[in-house]
């Protein structure tokens, strides 16, 4: 590792006046909101578009499989192209994914949409970690990374509330068209930010190939543990964000719009969690321990919704999904801040991309697991299985001292 790091190109020199943090944070938060809006749109529109769990599983599995490969190379590409040039590329991929999704609910359309969305959701996290990691003070890192991760909830909440209503009033494909148009609007915004911020990350990853990124993961037990933990955590998040509307309509007996409202409550919980857990990690509980405790919380919430959701009054179910989102969608910012702390100096983007391979593995496995369990039992049983895996991961992290 010493020889590899010494032969890598040096990080670019810092400008005389470092650009401010806030525009970069706003831009990268907006990028994640856009990607999340597109990523979860097929799951929200599934009842109106005639997409069954198998078709939804095809879209998500393909998207996250492509995203895993794109995430691994995201740090390297960010170092070569710059963080906001990568953001523009992700926006183009979002527009392409939505245009493919407009083709219908068939396997070809969902497969093409999944490939395109994977090219968006893979690189965006390493790109944002690379630029924000160079702008933020270490003491502020948990809070800043948590704020950035609220983009996922902002996009998902907007989709959960707006897309079912839009589908009921017009054609369901209008939602896809609106997201594609929004993606195209974002591109000139990212390009305007690019000259000020991209020099901070460009060439930072030169000489750091994909094989080296994986060796970094395998050589560092702490980073490797974070990658393993991220798999069931990400799977738990997907059961809420990607499958809840289908689950709520098919097994909890909710109407489509009501299911969207319940999911939006879960996304609101995730938004509150990403901000609130960032404060907790900055002041009271070290991020590593907090991430472990969140694994236990998401397990409890997932099992609660699965076993009692059909019998709960709707207001109580909304509270339960809020708690589900508070944990299963609230862990990411604190998690990424801990990865940034563990990463070698100047390699935050690369380390994030390598660790997120574990998260993408969980996102790939989760649809397969849910569809398989539903075929022999129910989606509720799948929620219980994923919850138990998240609990085991949380316990393993609590036993780690680094």
N, C-alpha and C positions, 0 to 999 in steps of 0.2 A: 504493500500500500504506500510506503514511503516513496519508492521509486516512481510509482504512478502519479502521485500528487506532485512530485517535484518536476515531472516532465510536462505537466499540464500548463496551458497558457495562463499567465497571471490574470487576476481579476482586473477589470478596467479601472483606470484611475478615477477617484471620486471627483466630481465637478467642484469648482471653487465654491459654488453655492448649491447645496443639496436641495432638490425640489421638495415641496411640502408633501406630507403624508396624506392629507385628506383627499385630494383629487385621485390619487392612486387607489386609496381604499374605496372611494365611491365607485370608481371605474370597475375595479375587480369584484366588488359586491354586486354591481349591476350585471356584470358578465355571468356570475353564478346564478343570479335570479333568472336571467334569460335562459340559461341552459336547463335549470330546474323546471321552468315553465314548459319547455319543450319536452324534456325527458318524461315528465309525469302526465303529459297531455293524453296520450293513448289510454292510460289507465283510467283517467277521469272520464274520457269520452267513450269508454268501452261499451257501456250499456246501450248508447245511442248508435254507435258505429257497428254493433254486432260483433265485437271482438270478444272471444271466449278466453278463459284462463290460459289455454294452450297457445293461442295467438299472442296474447299479452306476454306470455313467457318467452316466445320466440323473439319478440321485439326487445325485451329487456335483456335476455341472455346475449343476444347478438350485440346489443349496444354496449354492454359492460365488458364483453370479451374484447371487442375492438378498443374500448376505452382503457382496458388494462394495458394493452400494448402501447397505446398512445400516451398513457400516463407514464410508463417506464421511460419513454423517449421524450416526455414533455420537458424535463429539466434541461436535457441536451439541446432540444430545439429552441427553448427559451434563451439559452446562452448564445445561440447562433443568430436568432431572428429578433430577439427582444420580447419582453413580456406583453406589451400592448400590440405588437404585430401578431403575436400568438392569439391575443384576444380577438383581433379582427378575423383571423382564420377560424376560430371557434364560432363566431357569429355567422360566417358563411356556411359552416357545417350545419348549424341550427336551421338556417333557412332551407338548405337542401333536404334535411330530415323531414321538415314539415311538408314540403312539396311532395316528397315521396309518400308520406302518410295520407295525403289527400287522395291518393290513388284508391284507397278503400281498405277493407279489413282482410284482404287475401294475404297469403304467405309471402308473395313476392314484394308487395308494398311494405309489409311490416319488416321484412328482412332488409330491404334497401334503407328504410327509415332507421332501423337499428344500427346499420353500418355508419350512416352519416352522423347520428347523434353520438356514437362512440368517439368519433373524431373530434367532437366538441367537448364532451364531458371528461375525456382523458387528460388533455393538456392543461385545462384551465386551473386546476389546483396547483400543480407545480409552478405554473407561470405566476400565479398570485403569490405563492409562498416565496418565490425568488425575489420579487420586487418588494413586497412588504417586509420580508426579513432583512432587507438592506436599508429600510427607511425607519424602522421602529426600534426604540430602546428595548433592551432585554426585559426590563421590569414591566413594560407595557405590552409585551408580546401576547400573553394569554388573552387580554381584553381585545386587542386589535384583531387578532386572528378570529376571535369569537364574533366580533362585529362583522367581519368579512363573511363568515359562514352563515350569517343571517340571510344572505342572498338566496340560499336554498329555500328557506321558509317563505321569504317574500314572493318568490316566483311560484312556489307550490301553493301558497294560500291564494294568490291571485287566480291561478288556474282552477283550484278547487271550487271557488266561489263563482267565477265568471263563466267558465266553459260549460257547465251544465245548463246554466240559464241561457247562454248563447245558443247551445244546441237545441234547447226546447223552443226558442223563438224563431230560429232560422235553420240553416243546414249545419249539422255537426262539423262539416269540413271548414266552415267559416272560422272556427277556432284555430285550426291549423294555419289558415291563411293569415290571420291576424298576428300569430306568433312569427311567421316568416317575415311579414312586413316590419315588425318590431326589430327583428334581428338585423335587417338591412339598414334601419335607422341608426342602430348602434355602431355600425362600422365607422362612419366618419367621426364619431365621438372618440372611439379608441385611437383612430389615426391622428387626431388632434393632440392627444396626450402622449403619443409615441415619441416625439423628438425630445421631450424633457426627461422621460423615464427610461426608455429603452437602453441608453448608454450605460445605465447602472447594472444591467443584467447581460447585455450582449457580450459574447465571448467568455463569459464567466464559466461556461461549461466546456470550452474547447478542450479536446483531448480526454474528456470523461465519457467514454463510450458506454453502451448499454451493458456490456459484460462487466465493466468496472462498477457500474451502479449496483448490479446484482451482487458482486463480491463485497461491496460495502455493506449490503444488507446481511449477508451470511456471515461476515466477519465480526459484526457487532451484535452481541446477544440482546442488548436493550432495544435496538432498532428492529431486530428480528422478532422479538416478543411483541412489539407494537404492531408489526405487520400481521402476526398471527391473531392478535386480539381484534384487529380491525375487520376480519372476515365475518365472524358472527354478529358484530355490532352493525356492520353495513347490511347484513342480511335482515336483521331486525328492523332497521330503518326502511328497507324496501318493502317489508310486509305491511308497513303503515302507508308509505308514500305511493307505492306502485300497485298494491292489491286491495287496499281497504275498501274502495268504492265497490269493486266486484264482490268482495266478501260481504259488505254491508247489505247490498241489494239481494244477493243470492241466499245468504244464510242468516242475516239479522232481520230481514224483512223490511228494510227501509226503502223509501222511494229514492229515485236518482238524485234529486236536488237535496233531499235531507241527508243522504249519504255524503254529498259534497260538503254540506255544512259541517257534518261531524268530522270529516277529514280536515276541513279548514281549521277546526278547533285543535286538532292534533298538530297542524302546522303552526298555529299560534303558540302552542306549547313549545314547539321546537324553537321558535323565534325567542320566546321568553327564556328558554334554557340556554341558548347560545350566548345571549347577553348576560343572563344571571350567573351561569356557571363560569363565565369569564371573570366576573367580579369575585366570585368565591375563590377561584384559583389564584387570583392576584392578591388576595388579602388573607384568606383563612386556611385553605386546604391546598396542598401541593398538587399540581395537575395530575401526576401519575396516580395518586391515591383517588382523586376525584373521578378520573376516568374509570378506575376499577369499580367504584361504588355505583357509577351510572350503569354499568353492566348489570348489576343486581336490580336496579330500578327498572330498566327496560324489560327485563325478564318478568318481573312481577306485573308490570302493566300489560304486557303482551298476553300473559296467561289469564289475567283478569278479564280483558276484553274477549278473549277466545271462549272462556268457559261461562261467562255470565252476560255477555253482550246482548244476546237475544232476549233476555228477560229484564234488562234494565230499562227504566223509563228513559225517554230520549234525552232529557236534560242531564240525567246521571251518566248516560253513555257519552255525551259530549264532554263531561268532566273527565271520564275515564280516558277518552282519546286525547284530551289535553295532557294528561299525565303521561300517556304513552309517548306523545311527541316531545314532552319536556325531557325525557330521557333518551328515547331511541333516535330522535332528531336533534338533540341538544348537545351531544358529546363531541361533535367534530372540531369545533374551534379550540377547545382545550386540548384535544388529542393532537391537533396539528401544531399547536404551540409547544407541546412536549417533544414532538418529533423535531421541530426546529431547534430546541435546546440540545437534543442529543446529536444532531447532525454535525459533521466536521465543518470547520470554519469555511465559509464561502461555498458550501455544497448543500444549502438548504433545499433548493429546487430539486436536485438530483436525489437527495435522501427522501424527500417527500414523494417523488415519483416512484422510488423503489418500495417504500413502505406501503403506498396506496395500491400496489399490486395485490397485497393481501385483502384490502377492502374490495377491490374489483373481483377477486376470487369469490368472496362472499356474495357479492351482487350477482355473479354468474350462477352460483350454486343455488341461491335462494329460490328463483323461479322454478328451477328443475325440481327442487325439494318440495315446494308448495304444490306444484301440479301433480307430482307423484303421490304425495300424501292425500291430496284431494281425490285422486282417482280411486283410492282404496278406503278412504275415510271421509275427511272434510277439510276445508281450508282452516277451520278452527283448530283442528289437530295439528296442522302445519304451524300455526302460530305458537302453539305450546312447544313444539319441538325446537323451533328457532329460539324461543325464549329461554329454554333450558341451556342451549348452547351459549347464549349470551351470558347467562349466569356463571357458567364454568369459566368463560374467558375473563370475566370480571374478577373472579376469585383468584385466578392465576396472576393477574396483574397486581392485586393487593399483596400477594406474597413476594413481589419483587422489591428489592431495596434500592435499586439505582434510579 
